[in-house]
Amino acid sequence: MNILLIGSGGREHALAWKLAQSPLLDKLYAAPGNPGVAEHAELVALDLADHAGVVTFCEAHRIGLVVIGPEAPLVDGLADSLRAGGFSVFGPGRLAAQLEGSKGFTKDLCARADIPTAGYVRAKTAAEAHAALDRFGAPVVIKADGLAAGKGVVVAMTLPEAQAAVDEMFDGAFGAAGAEVVVEEFLSGEEASFFALTDGATIVPLASAQDHKRVGDGDTGPNTGGMGAYSPARVLTPELEAQTISRIIAPTVKAMADDGMPFSGVLYAGLMLTDEGPKLIEYNARFGDPECQVLMMRLESDLVELLQACADSKLSSIEPPRFSAEPALTVVLAAKGYPEAPAKGGRIDGIRAAEAAGAKVFHAGTTLGMHGALTASGGRVLNVTARGQSVGAARDAAYAAVDAIVFPDGFCRRDIGWREVEREG
C-alpha cells in the first residue's frame, strides 16, 4: 500500500526507517520530512493546516494509510478530516487528542476515572495560580495547559521560583499555551514512560523507555523536548507495567470511549514511580521524541501491520508486537543555545562514519544547504541511536558514533542512561 507520513523530526525519520522495512509498503510519502526521511520516502510539500488539500493529495496518490507523527496536526483535527474523506489514519481525532492538547482536560479525566495522578488546580488567572501555590507550597510543578513543544513545564523548588514561573506564563512566555495553567503537587520518585497502542477498545502494550528532559548533565538546567532516551526502562518492572495498564491506561481508554471520544493511536503515559505505585504525570497522544527512536530500534514486528490494525480497529486480531531483548539508547545532538535560542546553519559532517561505528543516526532538525551540505535547522538536530547487550553497551556504542560526527555548533549530554548504567553496576 501507499503510506503518507506526516512530520519532519527525528521521530518521523525513525518511523520512516521502520515503515520502509515492511513488505506491505509500496510507496512512502512524507510531508514535509527531512533529509534523513528522504532516504526512505518521497518528500512532498503540503500545508498541514489545509485539510482539504491533504485529503486531495491522498486521493490522487491512492494513500492506504496516513501516519500522523507530531501532536499539533492531531490537536488541529487532521485525523478527523482524513477519516471523513474515507482514509485509514494512525492517530487520534481532535477531541481525543485533548489528552495531550490540554493538561487540564487530562487532569479532570483522571479525577473522574480515579486514575492516580498528582493533586492539581486549574488556574485561568495569575491570581488563581498564586492562590494554588499557597496551598501546595514548594516544591511545586507549574504547567502551561496547551502545547508548548515539551517546554511548558517548570518544576519549581522554591515559592519565589514558582511565582515567577506563573507570572511568566500568564505574561505570554508560552503564547496561547499558557493562557491557562495547571498547578500540581510535586511527586517524588523516578520517571519512566510507557507506550501502548489502542483502537478505542483493545489495548496492546508496546514497551517502556526513560527520557532525559533537562538540558544538562546530572539533570540540570531547563526542560527540553528531550536530550536522550533508552528502552526498556527496567525500573518499570512487569508488576509496575501491569499496574500502569490496569490503573491508568485501561481506565483512560474506557473513559474516553464512554465520553464519546474514543482514542485511537498510541498512548504515551509519562509516569512517576512513587512509593504508592505509578502515577500519571501527563499523556502524549503520539510517539515520544526521542523515545520513538529507541522503540523503533528494538521493534522486530512489522510496523505497517501494527499501525494499520490500530487505524482499522483490528488490534484484537493481530499477534502482540515483538521487541528485541537488547536495550537501545539514543543521544540527542542539539544546536548550541538550545532550548532558549538554538543556533541554526551549522554544518554537519561524519554521519557515514558514525553509522559505520554501529549506530543509526536519525535526522531531527536538518536541511541541505549550499552544495548539498547538511546543516542544522532546529534545536534538536540529530538522534544518534544504538543497541547493545546492556544499556551501558548501547550507551558506549552511541557515544562512539557521536564522537565520529563533526558538528562544531552542536552539543549533547554525556550521561544519557546514567540511572540504569549505575543499576547495571
DRENKEZA-247164 format. One record per atom (N, C-alpha, C): residue in three letters; x, y, z. Coordinates in steps of 0.001 Angstrom, whole numbers, plus 500000, padded with zeros to 6 digits. Layout:
<sites>
ALAXYZ ...
</sites>
This chain:
<sites>
MET500841498807500000 MET500000500000500000 MET500878501245500000 ASN500283502369499621 ASN500946503668499696 ASN500639504298501046 ILE501663504893501667 ILE501520505487503001 ILE502002506927502963 LEU501265507784503642 LEU501686509172503838 LEU502063509352505300 LEU503288509788505555 LEU503795510065506894 LEU503851511573507094 ILE503225512047508160 ILE503183513473508462 ILE504218513796509533 GLY505071514793509272 GLY506030515243510272 GLY507422515416509700 SER508310516007510503 SER509636516362509983 SER510779516126510953 GLY510524515469512080 GLY511556515363513096 GLY512231514008513181 GLY512956513815514280 GLY513641512551514493 GLY512672511395514656 ARG511558511661515303 ARG510523510627515436 ARG510083510143514056 GLU509849511088513143 GLU509365510722511812 GLU510439510003510994 HIS511713510354511188 HIS512770509612510492 HIS512789508173510990 ALA512650507979512309 ALA512631506619512853 ALA511423505838512330 LEU510269506478512265 LEU509080505812511732 LEU509263505475510259 ALA509812506421509485 ALA510028506172508056 ALA510989505005507854 TRP512041504966508643 TRP513037503889508564 TRP512394502535508818 LYS511512502468509807 LYS510869501195510130 LYS509738500877509148 LEU508963501860508740 LEU507902501623507748 LEU508488501086506452 ALA509659501608506060 ALA510279501216504787 ALA510735499760504799 GLN510827499148505965 GLN511255497751506065 GLN510098496772505849 SER508869497289505748 SER507702496415505657 SER507460495936504231 PRO507191494640504049 PRO506829494144502713 PRO505443494608502278 LEU504679495185503204 LEU503351495681502860 LEU503396497049502192 LEU504550497709502264 LEU504678499064501723 LEU504979499044500233 ASP504217499825499479 ASP504536500051498072 ASP505300501354497899 LYS504724502453498399 LYS505349503770498235 LYS505114504585499490 LEU506184505192499992 LEU506091506035501172 LEU506286507493500764 TYR505331508327501169 TYR505432509772501002 TYR505571510395502394 ALA506235511544502479 ALA506378512230503755 ALA506202513724503558 ALA505451514339504475 ALA505208515776504404 ALA505414516399505788 PRO506406517281505949 PRO507366517667504934 PRO508625516802504921 GLY508829515994505969 GLY510030515168506027 GLY511282515974506313 ASN512433515329506138 ASN513735515974506299 ASN514745515161505489 PRO516013515586505416 PRO516973514842504581 PRO517128513376504968 GLY516952513038506241 GLY517026511639506642 GLY515810510864506178 VAL514624511450506352 VAL513387510812505892 VAL513441510581504392 ALA514115511492503662 ALA514195511399502198 ALA514940510153501732 GLU515681509499502621 GLU516340508240502263 GLU515321507119502071 HIS514116507298502621 HIS513107506239502605 HIS511803506649501942 ALA511600507943501721 ALA510301508427501262 ALA510467509525500235 GLU509429509726499452 GLU509361510888498563 GLU508783512045499358 LEU509546513134499472 LEU509093514279500235 LEU508110515108499415 VAL507038515542500069 VAL506024516353499392 VAL505738517579500240 ALA505436518676499562 ALA505131519933500249 ALA503618520052500401 LEU503147519858501616 LEU501728520002501907 LEU501552520992503053 ASP500515521808502953 ASP500133522690504041 ASP499248521878504978 LEU499786521482506130 LEU499055520589507025 LEU497824521249507625 ALA497774522579507605 ALA496580523285508076 ALA495468523260507032 ASP495818522951505788 ASP494844522855504699 ASP494381521406504605 HIS493414521055505417 HIS492985519665505494 HIS492445519167504158 ALA491718520028503465 ALA491165519619502168 ALA492282519312501185 GLY493375520073501259 GLY494499519831500370 GLY495179518507500670 VAL495280518150501952 VAL495882516870502324 VAL494992515725501845 VAL493685515875501999 VAL492749514852501522 VAL492870514683500009 THR492979515790499301 THR493113515732497837 THR494378514988497439 PHE495475515258498141 PHE496726514542497849 PHE496535513044498057 CYS495897512678499153 CYS495705511256499456 CYS494841510575498400 GLU493851511289497908 GLU493009510735496846 GLU493822510526495567 ALA494637511522495219 ALA495392511464493962 ALA496471510394493989 HIS496994510079495186 HIS498107509140495292 HIS497704507805495920 ARG496403507584496006 ARG495859506309496477 ARG496510505878497799 ILE496460506774498752 ILE497060506506500060 ILE496188505517500835 GLY496807504440501320 GLY496078503437502085 GLY496134503659503584 LEU497126504426504039 LEU497279504691505466 LEU498008506013505642 VAL497492506856506531 VAL498168508097506899 VAL498665507950508329 VAL499944508200508545 VAL500554508126509873 VAL500916509545510294 ILE500250510032511327 ILE500489511410511791 ILE501446511351512969 GLY502654511904512782 GLY503682511826513810 GLY503554512847514917 PRO503509514153514619 PRO503547515164515677 PRO502174515489516261 GLU502200516174517396 GLU500977516454518126 GLU500121517561517525 ALA500763518593516955 ALA499987519755516509 ALA498909519397515474 PRO499210518623514416 PRO498142518264513469 PRO497047517416514104 LEU497397516617515113 LEU496388515812515805 LEU495427516716516572 VAL495986517657517326 VAL495163518583518095 VAL494325519455517161 ASP494834519703515961 ASP494128520507514962 ASP493026519729514240 GLY492949518415514472 GLY491868517633513885 GLY492122517097512496 LEU493395517006512084 LEU493687516491510747 LEU493195515056510581 ALA493310514243511625 ALA492844512855511532 ALA491359512783511248 ASP490588513676511864 ASP489136513696511622 ASP488827513996510160 SER489520514982509602 SER489261515360508209 SER489618514225507257 LEU490716513537507540 LEU491119512416506684 LEU490148511244506810 ARG489701510955508027 ARG488736509866508197 ARG487419510200507501 ALA487021511470507562 ALA485800511882506866 ALA485944511704505363 GLY487199511771504877 GLY487464511560503459 GLY487598510093503087 GLY487465509197504067 GLY487482507767503800 GLY488838507099503973 PHE489795507769504631 PHE491149507218504742 PHE491408506625506123 SER492216505562506141 SER492682504990507395 SER493775505892507955 VAL493665506204509248 VAL494595507136509877 VAL495105506553511180 PHE496423506607511369 PHE497005506274512660 PHE497185507575513429 GLY496388507720514479 GLY496433508927515292 GLY495034509327515701 PRO494882509904516896 PRO493556510247517404 PRO492962511472516722 GLY491625511565516809 GLY490928512754516352 GLY491114513905517321 ARG490559515056516960 ARG490772516287517725 ARG490314516152519173 LEU489134515601519399 LEU488627515516520771 LEU489493514590521621 ALA489880513441521059 ALA490722512506521813 ALA492113513070522045 ALA492610513866521101 ALA493947514444521234 ALA494024515498522333 GLN492883515848522928 GLN492912516745524080 GLN493706516150525237 LEU493879514827525233 LEU494709514210526263 LEU496105514814526291 GLU496577515271525138 GLU497845515994525103 GLU497642517487524954 GLY496610517876524230 GLY496408519295523917 GLY496002520137525100 SER495467519513526146 SER495072520268527340 SER495398519463528581 LYS496377519932529337 LYS496741519224530563 LYS495604519260531574 GLY494828520351531562 GLY493686520434532449 GLY492624519399532114 PHE492388519191530824 PHE491438518166530381 PHE491836516801530931 THR493118516476530819 THR493596515172531285 THR493490515046532796 LYS493821516109533524 LYS493717516046534981 LYS492268515846535404 ASP491335516518534739 ASP489919516349535075 ASP489464514922534767 LEU489936514352533651 LEU489593512969533326 LEU490125512030534404 CYS491344512263534853 CYS491915511426535911 CYS491062511503537183 ALA490587512695537494 ALA489759512859538689 ALA488452512072538551 ARG487833512134537376 ARG486565511429537165 ARG486744509921537171 ALA487855509442536587 ALA488056507994536418 ALA488908507376537517 ASP489233508159538541 ASP490022507667539677 ASP491364507110539223 ILE492025507843538312 ILE493348507470537820 ILE494391508160538697 PRO495353507419539241 PRO496328508030540157 PRO497191509079539470 THR497188510270540020 THR497969511378539489 THR498197512376540615 ALA498973513409540347 ALA499244514419541365 ALA498012515286541596 GLY497858515773542841 GLY496829516764543109 GLY497084518012542275 TYR496000518734541938 TYR496169519836540983 TYR495099520899541171 VAL495367522066540586 VAL494396523150540460 VAL494529523717539058 ARG493412523879538347 ARG493417524589537062 ARG493221526074537338 ALA494068526890536755 ALA494018528326537020 ALA493902529095535706 LYS492894529945535616 LYS492696530774534423 LYS493263532176534590 THR493666532519535802 THR494286533821536062 THR495514533626536938 ALA496385534628536907 ALA497577534563537749 ALA497193534534539223 ALA496126535242539584 ALA495703535267540984 ALA495286533875541448 GLU494546533148540605 GLU494150531785540958 GLU495368530887541102 ALA496339531050540215 ALA497548530225540273 ALA498355530522541528 HIS498476531805541902 HIS499223532152543109 HIS498534531602544352 ALA497197531588544351 ALA496461531007545472 ALA496745529509545580 ALA496862528842544411 ALA497185527417544407 ALA498589527175544941 LEU499521528083544637 LEU500879527947545160 LEU500876528013546676 ASP500047528892547224 ASP499955528990548680 ASP499446527683549274 ARG498566527004548530 ARG498003525737549008 ARG499036524614548960 PHE499764524521547838 PHE500686523393547647 PHE502046523622548294 GLY502475524887548381 GLY503825525145548865 GLY504860524749547824 ALA506102524593548260 ALA507182524210547353 ALA507913522990547920 PRO508458522144547031 PRO508462522260545566 PRO507075522042544974 VAL506906522552543750 VAL505610522502543089 VAL505850522526541584 VAL504876522051540823 VAL505015521971539375 VAL503993522907538721 ILE504449523715537776 ILE503562524611537027 ILE503631524230535562 LYS502457523999534958 LYS502401523558533564 LYS501513524487532748 ALA502003524910531576 ALA501130525557530604 ALA500108524523530135 ASP498836524928530052 ASP497783523966529737 ASP497919523387528331 GLY498323524215527366 GLY498327523782525967 GLY499671523272525488 LEU499784523113524164 LEU501010522589523562 LEU502120523626523625 ALA503271523193524148 ALA504412524109524268 ALA505700523419523864 ALA505602522479522910 ALA506779521786522361 ALA507624521140523447 GLY506957520606524480 GLY507679519901525532 GLY508386520799526517 LYS508190522115526403 LYS508944523036527257 LYS508070523794528250 GLY506770523549528282 GLY505876524342529115 GLY505701523822530518 VAL506740523254531094 VAL506665522704532452 VAL507821523273533281 VAL507491523783534447 VAL508504524282535368 VAL508365523537536688 VAL509423522867537100 VAL509476522239538426 VAL510187523234539334 ALA509394523925540152 ALA509930524999540991 ALA510253524463542378 MET511486524637542807 MET511914524125544105 MET511643525123545233 THR511374526390544881 THR511072527408545892 THR509823528177545469 LEU509160528801546429 LEU507963529581546099 LEU508280530785545205 PRO509364531534545459 PRO509675532636544541 PRO509876532167543097 GLU510521531016542927 GLU510706530464541577 GLU509356530107540973 ALA508469529534541771 ALA507140529169541280 ALA506336530406540923 GLN506408531419541767 GLN505662532655541496 GLN506144533318540211 ALA507450533300539998 ALA507994533877538764 ALA507533533079537554 ALA507487531750537665 ALA507040530908536545 ALA505589531183536200 VAL504755531330537206 VAL503342531660536971 VAL503226532990536221 ASP503930533989536705 ASP503850535314536072 ASP504347535270534628 GLU505429534520534392 GLU505960534421533032 GLU504957533753532099 MET504295532699532572 MET503328532007531711 MET502160532911531364 PHE501626533611532370 PHE500495534487532088 PHE500918535750531338 ASP502204536048531336 ASP502718537172530534 ASP503033536753529103 GLY502821535462528764 GLY502957535029527372 GLY504223534287527040 ALA504941533756528038 ALA506194533051527752 ALA505975531867526822 PHE504799531242526890 PHE504497530100526021 PHE503304530388525113 GLY503074531668524846 GLY501999532052523936 GLY500643531594524451 ALA499778531188523515 ALA498424530777523877 ALA498416529553524773 ALA499491528737524715 ALA499545527531525545 ALA499477527865527029 GLY499943529060527410 GLY499956529445528810 GLY498814530347529217 ALA497776530434528393 ALA496617531245528763 ALA495907530678529985 GLU496062529374530193 GLU495598528707531403 GLU496737527833531878 VAL496884527680533194 VAL497956526835533715 VAL497374525815534683 VAL498147524764534894 VAL497830523750535889 VAL498933523775536935 VAL498541523957538178 VAL499482523912539299 VAL499323522548539951 GLU500431521830540082 GLU500376520441540539 GLU501239520207541767 GLU500777519279542576 GLU501562518722543661 GLU502852518124543107 PHE503952518319543803 PHE505240517730543422 PHE505263516269543831 LEU505588515395542883 LEU505679513966543155 LEU507141513548543238 SER507458512676544193 SER508817512157544338 SER508887510755543759 GLY510009510441543138 GLY510219509119542568 GLY511035509224541296 GLU511093508135540570 GLU511806508101539297 GLU510796508107538155 GLU511108508849537098 GLU510203508940535960 GLU510480507825534954 ALA509427507388534286 ALA509534506434533188 ALA508355506656532257 SER508467506126531050 SER507405506262530054 SER506937504883529632 PHE505631504770529392 PHE505065503513528913 PHE504191503798527706 PHE504322502934526691 PHE503618503128525426 PHE502693501954525161 ALA501482502268524692 ALA500521501230524329 ALA499727501692523124 LEU499417500762522237 LEU498505501029521135 LEU497085500745521595 THR496137501526521116 THR494733501240521352 THR493918501717520161 ASP492872500953519839 ASP491954501369518783 ASP490644501886519367 GLY490674502201520656 GLY489495502680521346 GLY488826501616522171 ALA489206500356521943 ALA488645499233522690 ALA489748498301523159 THR490508497754522219 THR491613496850522547 THR492855497649522914 ILE493598497158523900 ILE494864497772524311 ILE495986496778524049 VAL497018497216523318 VAL498178496384523021 VAL499415497052523622 PRO499966496518524695 PRO501175497101525288 PRO502340497069524296 LEU503137498124524314 LEU504333498171523470 LEU505577497995524333 ALA506112499072524861 ALA507377498990525597 ALA507520500204526493 SER508543500165527328 SER508850501275528226 SER510117501978527756 ALA510305503181528282 ALA511508503957527984 ALA511723504953529109 GLN512901505545529133 GLN513161506636530066 GLN513823507773529305 ASP513185508937529370 ASP513663510133528688 ASP514529510946529640 HIS515249511903529092 HIS516084512811529878 HIS515730514234529440 LYS514875514890530226 LYS514296516164529813 LYS515221517357530011 ARG515972517367531090 ARG516802518541531382 ARG517932518660530373 VAL518343519885530099 VAL519311520112529038 VAL520721519695529421 GLY521032519693530738 GLY522417519482531147 GLY522661518184531872 ASP523931517763531884 ASP524330516564532624 ASP523865516654534075 GLY523555515486534641 GLY523090515464536015 GLY521686516001536170 ASP520936516033535059 ASP519561516544535077 ASP519513517968535617 THR520324518833535015 THR520362520242535394 THR519883521100534231 GLY519524522341534552 GLY519106523281533521 GLY517634523146533172 PRO517187523930532179 PRO515763523952531833 PRO515304522668531152 ASN513993522445531199 ASN513402521327530483 ASN513498521545528983 THR513593520445528258 THR513664520476526796 THR512631519498526242 GLY512644519332524936 GLY511823518301524323 GLY512375516905524541 GLY513582516813525112 GLY514214515516525373 GLY515619515474524810 MET516596515138525651 MET518007515118525260 MET518551513711525044 GLY517705512713525219 GLY518144511342525022 GLY517194510401525729 ALA517263509115525397 ALA516367508129525996 ALA516967506744525838 TYR516445505818526639 TYR516796504411526441 TYR515556503559526675 SER515579502364526139 SER514480501408526282 SER515061500000526306 PRO514518499097527138 PRO513425499333528085 PRO513917500007529359 ALA512955500615530082 ALA513254501170531398 ALA512932500083532416 ARG513955499358532826 ARG513699498185533674 ARG513219498556535071 VAL513336499848535420 VAL512778500290536694 VAL511254500135536668 LEU510673500146535476 LEU509247499871535320 LEU509105498355535159 THR509064497666536291 THR509058496204536328 THR507775495652535709 PRO507750494351535388 PRO506496493766534876 PRO505311494009535802 GLU505526493972537107 GLU504439494241538053 GLU503951495684537922 LEU504896496626537812 LEU504516498029537683 LEU503868498301536329 GLU504329497609535278 GLU503679497749533975 GLU502227497276534061 ALA501990496164534750 ALA500626495652534897 ALA499755496659535644 GLN500317497282536684 GLN499574498319537409 GLN499281499514536509 THR500256499877535690 THR500071501006534780 THR498919500740533818 ILE498876499539533273 ILE497804499206532329 ILE496453499182533033 SER496377498515534191 SER495079498321534845 SER494562499582535526 ARG495464500417536071 ARG495024501572536855 ARG495074502887536089 ILE495822502919534967 ILE495991504183534239 ILE495516504061532791 ILE496116503154532008 ILE495798503065530581 ILE494353502605530354 ALA493974501473530951 ALA492634500924530708 ALA491519501870531154 PRO491603502471532346 PRO490553503423532721 PRO490484504635531797 THR491626505053531260 THR491627506174530323 THR490904505801529040 VAL491240504648528480 VAL490604504208527235 VAL489099504074527434 LYS488677503509528567 LYS487246503352528839 LYS486563504705529008 ALA487185505607529767 ALA486578506917529997 ALA486430507700528698 MET487444507640527839 MET487367508352526562 MET486244507777525694 ALA486121506461525660 ALA485051505839524875 ALA483689506187525464 ASP483580506144526792 ASP482306506469527440 ASP481896507919527182 ASP482879508789527026 ASP482603510209526781 ASP482382510525525302 GLY482372509484524467 GLY482088509698523055 GLY483256510214522253 MET484466510037522761 MET485663510469522036 MET486722509383522117 PRO486432508199521563 PRO487369507078521685 PRO488746507427521137 PHE489765506973521849 PHE491152507264521471 PHE491679506144520597 SER492179506492519419 SER492795505529518505 SER494192506019518160 GLY495187505208518490 GLY496567505598518216 GLY497477505053519292 VAL498537505789519577 VAL499464505364520631 VAL499278506276521834 LEU499087505667522993 LEU499036506405524246 LEU500413506341524885 TYR500976507498525134 TYR502288507629525758 TYR502044508179527163 ALA502214507327528149 ALA501993507729529531 ALA503318508078530186 GLY503472509342530554 GLY504610509750531358 GLY504293509480532819 LEU505122508704533479 LEU504818508197534811 LEU505834508659535847 MET505357508818537088 MET506244508936538230 MET506063507679539067 LEU507162506979539327 LEU507107505746540098 LEU507269506104541572 THR506147506289542235 THR506138506727543626 THR506084505525544573 ASP506196505795545855 ASP506082504738546855 ASP504688504127546859 GLU503711504848546310 GLU502330504365546244 GLU502025503687544916 GLY503039503537544057 GLY502833502950542739 GLY502927503993541642 PRO502775503585540388 PRO502873504538539277 PRO501753505576539326 LYS502114506824539088 LYS501135507904538954 LYS501368508609537623 LEU500274509028536996 LEU500375509681535692 LEU500853511118535851 ILE501925511455535150 ILE502377512842535078 ILE501646513558533953 GLU501623512931532779 GLU500946513514531619 GLU500811512456530548 TYR499923512726529595 TYR499786511899528407 TYR500299512654527184 ASN500902511911526275 ASN501095512386524912 ASN500254511512523997 ALA499756512101522934 ALA498835511405522035 ALA499545510873520803 ARG500851510698520908 ARG501678510237519773 ARG502946509626520337 PHE503765509038519481 PHE505044508513519931 PHE505906509651520474 GLY506656509361521514 GLY507558510364522059 GLY508730510607521128 ASP509374511727521357 ASP510559512080520581 ASP511587512607521586 PRO512609511831521975 PRO513265510781521189 PRO512943509329521577 GLU511888509078522372 GLU511611507689522748 GLU511266506819521543 CYS510594507386520554 CYS510237506612519366 CYS511472505988518719 GLN512575506715518741 GLN513781506242518086 GLN514290504947518730 VAL514250504877520060 VAL514732503653520704 VAL513703502533520581 LEU512424502872520556 LEU511407501842520351 LEU511533501219518965 MET511739502052517950 MET511860501522516581 MET513135500693516423 MET514200501051517147 MET515424500257517089 MET515216498858517667 ARG514283498727518604 ARG514047497433519246 ARG512902496651518601 LEU512016497327517868 LEU510840496656517316 LEU511229495654516236 GLU510753494428516375 GLU511030493378515386 GLU509796493036514550 SER508619493490514978 SER507396493236514227 SER507276494216513064 ASP506310493938512186 ASP506037494794511030 ASP505262496023511503 LEU505879497199511412 LEU505235498425511896 LEU503978498752511099 VAL504009498531509793 VAL502832498822508969 VAL501642497989509439 GLU501879496711509691 GLU500795495839510150 GLU500210496346511465 LEU501070496758512390 LEU500612497252513684 LEU499777498524513544 LEU500301499478512787 LEU499616500763512673 LEU498322500635511880 GLN498325499789510856 GLN497116499574510065 GLN496023498933510920 ALA496384497938511734 ALA495404497284512602 ALA494827498271513603 CYS495671499159514108 CYS495199500172515041 CYS494226501122514342 ALA494591501577513155 ALA493755502518512404 ALA492416501907512027 ASP492394500605511762 ASP491180499943511286 ASP490432499192512388 SER490765499480513654 SER490080498861514799 SER490161497336514777 LYS491340496819514441 LYS491536495370514363 LYS492704494894515238 LEU493001495662516276 LEU494120495272517138 LEU493888493922517809 SER492646493573518040 SER492367492306518726 SER492710491092517880 SER492944491309516574 SER493161490172515672 SER494620489955515311 ILE495544490758515875 ILE496950490609515497 ILE497747490040516657 GLU498907489500516326 GLU499800488982517352 GLU500466490143518098 PRO500783489955519380 PRO501460491014520134 PRO502776491389519461 PRO503147492658519515 PRO504407493082518894 PRO505606492470519589 ARG506643492207518804 ARG507885491631519325 ARG508974492702519369 PHE509699492723520474 PHE510806493654520645 PHE512073492885520975 SER513193493371520482 SER514482492792520835 SER514708492915522335 ALA515337491887522894 ALA515698491946524312 ALA516852492916524544 GLU517575493263523480 GLU518696494195523617 GLU518188495616523853 PRO518725496311524845 PRO518359497711525036 PRO518846498586523886 ALA518161499692523696 ALA518583500712522733 ALA518683502040523468 LEU519597502874523015 LEU519818504181523646 LEU520064505214522555 THR519500506401522733 THR519711507475521759 THR520222508722522461 VAL521153509402521809 VAL521728510658522298 VAL521325511768521336 VAL520760512831521875 VAL520365513969521044 VAL521541514922520898 LEU521913515190519657 LEU522854516272519355 LEU522028517519519067 ALA522194518534519897 ALA521411519766519776 ALA522314520917519349 ALA521684521960518826 ALA522429523153518443 ALA522724524002519670 LYS523906524568519713 LYS524278525424520841 LYS523214526501521047 GLY522901526740522312 GLY521862527706522655 GLY520514527084522925 TYR520348525804522557 TYR519092525115522811 TYR518920524904524319 PRO517728525089524912 PRO516450525294524232 PRO516045526749524027 GLU516790527698524601 GLU516332529086524531 GLU516494529697523140 ALA517709529651522588 ALA517967530313521303 ALA518970529486520503 PRO518532528363519943 PRO519469527489519228 PRO520031528139517972 ALA521331527922517759 ALA521983528425516552 ALA521593527557515360 LYS521337528188514231 LYS520976527444513026 LYS522031527659511950 GLY522121526701511049 GLY523008526838509911 GLY524351526169510061 GLY524631525590511237 GLY525918524936511426 GLY526062523696510559 ARG527238523510509980 ARG527482522375509089 ARG527709521094509889 ILE527242519978509310 ILE527344518666509945 ILE528041517701508995 ASP529058517040509476 ASP529753516011508701 ASP529936514764509571 GLY530273513653508915 GLY530658512459509644 GLY529537511480509947 ILE528363511662509360 ILE527261510738509674 ILE527567509334509166 ARG528177509221507994 ARG528537507879507500 ARG529510507197508440 ALA530465507945508939 ALA531436507376509875 ALA530745506944511163 ALA529766507726511604 ALA529033507374512817 ALA528257506081512625 GLU527624505935511464 GLU526846504729511225 GLU527755503530510979 ALA528945503769510458 ALA529910502682510298 ALA530381502166511657 ALA530252503019512676 ALA530649502625514023 ALA529573501778514710 GLY528431501585514021 GLY527417500682514557 GLY526149501336515048 ALA525992502628514805 ALA524795503335515249 ALA523896503667514059 LYS522691504115514352 LYS521796504678513357 LYS521580506134513727 VAL521800507034512758 VAL521653508459513018 VAL520335508928512404 PHE519406509316513258 PHE518125509844512795 PHE518202511364512749 HIS517744511931511634 HIS517739513384511472 HIS516532513978512190 ALA516771515032512953 ALA515680515690513664 ALA515460517109513132 GLY516521517926513157 GLY516413519294512653 GLY517544519571511690 THR517440519019510472 THR518494519203509469 THR517899519684508157 THR518740520284507353 THR518360520662506000 THR519603520604505130 LEU519397520585503826 LEU520524520601502896 LEU520799522035502482 GLY522022522493502764 GLY522390523856502416 GLY523060523921501059 MET523932524924500896 MET524619525121499622 MET525482523913499286 HIS525444523532498019 HIS526254522421497511 HIS525931521103498215 GLY524710520996498748 GLY524283519747499359 GLY524822519484500737 ALA525441520486501358 ALA525990520291502707 ALA524853520172503718 LEU524982519235504641 LEU523980519046505674 LEU524196520090506766 THR523126520821507112 THR523238521867508124 THR522098521750509135 ALA522308522391510281 ALA521305522374511348 ALA520198523369511046 SER518945522938511281 SER517808523824511042 SER516880523905512245 GLY517252523258513341 GLY516395523266514522 GLY517202523148515789 GLY516491523078516917 GLY517170522975518200 GLY517769521604518428 ARG516941520569518266 ARG517435519192518333 ARG517722518751516910 VAL518955518370516641 VAL519426518246515264 VAL519549516790514829 LEU520169515946515641 LEU520380514538515302 LEU520077513669516520 ASN519657512434516249 ASN519466511431517302 ASN520369510245516985 VAL521440510087517730 VAL522415509036517488 VAL522027507836518340 THR521657506731517691 THR520940505642518343 THR521661504320518120 ALA521766503530519190 ALA522467502248519083 ALA521834501235520028 ARG522054499953519721 ARG521648498854520586 ARG522877498199521180 GLY522669497450522262 GLY523769496732522891 GLY523236495677523835 GLN524124494823524332 GLN523698493761525232 GLN523263494291526593 SER523612495526526884 SER523184496195528110 SER522994497663527775 VAL522383498407528700 VAL522256499846528467 VAL523633500486528399 GLY524546499999529231 GLY525908500528529185 GLY526573500299527845 ALA526375499108527270 ALA526960498820525956 ALA526314499666524869 ALA524999499844524943 ALA524317500696523967 ALA524779502142524098 ARG524967502585525335 ARG525480503944525563 ARG526859504116524946 ASP527749503159525176 ASP529110503266524639 ASP529097503312523118 ALA528241502495522499 ALA528161502489521036 ALA527611503807520513 ALA526610504344521206 ALA526025505613520759 ALA527030506750520876 TYR527756506808521988 TYR528710507914522155 TYR529924507766521245 ALA530298506531520912 ALA531372506359519924 ALA530942506939518587 ALA529675506757518240 ALA529164507322516991 ALA529047508839517079 VAL528607509340518241 VAL528542510796518435 VAL529912511417518178 ASP530953510774518676 ASP532298511330518557 ASP532830511274517126 ALA532172510506516257 ALA532570510460514850 ALA531920511581514033 ILE530935512263514630 ILE530224513329513927 ILE530938514656514166 VAL531092515417513097 VAL531735516732513168 VAL530642517796513089 PHE530330518404514233 PHE529267519407514320 PHE529697520454515350 PRO530568521399514938 PRO531122522368515891 PRO530073523187516620 ASP528914523392515989 ASP527866524197516611 ASP526919523365517470 GLY527285522105517730 GLY526392521229518472 GLY526929520840519839 PHE526045520265520641 PHE526438519738521952 PHE525483518616522312 CYS525840517837523324 CYS524954516778523811 CYS525214516551525290 ARG524261515919525932 ARG524510515426527277 ARG525419514200527187 ARG526252514025528190 ARG527193512908528193 ARG526809511822529207 ASP525581511909529727 ASP525212510961530780 ASP523877510275530508 ILE523487510162529229 ILE522223509505528918 ILE522263508056529411 GLY521203507662530112 GLY521122506307530651 GLY521813506107531979 TRP522217507188532631 TRP523087507052533803 TRP522442506259534943 ARG521140506421535137 ARG520499505682536232 ARG520597504172536022 GLU520258503732534790 GLU520258502304534533 GLU521685501765534471 VAL522610502554533960 VAL524009502112533927 VAL524514501893535361 GLU524139502772536291 GLU524514502580537695 GLU523901501308538266 ARG522636501042537894 ARG521986499834538402 ARG522627498572537832 GLU523119498674536594 GLU523776497515535983 GLU525111497227536652 GLY525645498200537348 GLY526897498006538073 GLY528103498205537208 
</sites>
